[in-house]
Amino acid sequence: MSLVIRFAKTGRKGERKFRIVVKEKRSRRDGDAVDTLGYYIKVLNKEVVKKIDQEKLDYWMSKGAQMSASVKKNIFPNKS
């Protein structure tokens, strides 16, 4: 089972709200998640609200989960 940390879209049409979740790599974007790590909200006036549980993130990374490119870029912009 290959795991990935990625965004799952929530909210109404036109809103940018995402949960940061751990999923199996081949599952749908909005399908069942193994675990929820936090959320990411981008408001129209460029305000970004993000919260992530660092302990859960470290746990899943130690189990071999890989971050998607969009999560890496938006949650940890300074890391390579």
C-alpha positions in Angstrom: 0.0 0.0 0.0 1.6 3.3 -1.2 0.5 6.3 0.9 0.5 9.9 -0.1 -0.2 13.1 1.8 -2.5 15.3 -0.3 -5.4 17.8 -0.4 -9.0 16.7 -0.3 -11.4 19.4 -1.5 -14.3 20.4 0.8 -16.7 23.3 1.0 -19.1 24.9 -1.4 -18.6 25.6 -5.1 -16.2 28.5 -5.6 -14.6 28.2 -2.2 -11.0 27.1 -1.8 -11.1 24.8 1.3 -9.0 21.7 1.6 -8.2 19.0 4.2 -4.7 17.7 4.4 -5.2 13.9 4.4 -3.3 10.7 4.1 -4.6 8.4 1.4 -3.7 5.5 -0.7 -2.0 6.7 -3.9 -4.5 5.3 -6.3 -7.7 6.6 -4.5 -9.9 9.4 -5.6 -9.1 13.0 -4.5 -12.3 13.2 -2.4 -12.5 9.5 -1.5 -12.0 7.9 1.9 -8.9 9.0 3.8 -6.7 7.0 6.1 -6.1 10.0 8.4 -6.7 13.7 8.5 -3.7 15.9 9.3 -5.2 19.4 9.1 -6.7 22.0 6.8 -5.7 24.7 4.3 -8.0 27.6 3.3 -7.1 30.2 0.7 -9.4 33.3 0.9 -9.9 35.6 -2.1 -8.0 38.5 -0.6 -4.8 36.3 -0.5 -5.1 35.5 3.2 -4.1 31.9 3.8 -5.2 29.9 6.9 -3.4 26.6 7.4 -3.1 24.2 10.4 -1.3 20.9 10.4 -0.7 18.4 13.2 3.1 18.0 13.1 3.1 14.9 15.2 0.8 13.1 12.8 2.7 14.3 9.8 6.0 13.0 11.2 4.4 9.7 12.1 3.0 9.2 8.5 6.3 10.3 6.9 8.1 7.7 9.0 5.7 5.1 7.7 6.7 6.0 4.1 4.0 8.4 3.1 5.1 10.9 0.4 3.9 14.5 0.1 2.2 15.5 -3.1 3.8 18.4 -5.0 0.9 20.8 -4.2 1.1 20.1 -0.5 4.8 20.6 -0.5 4.5 23.9 -2.3 1.6 25.4 -0.3 2.3 24.1 3.2 6.1 24.1 3.3 7.1 26.7 0.7 10.7 27.1 1.9 11.5 23.4 1.9 12.9 21.7 -1.3 
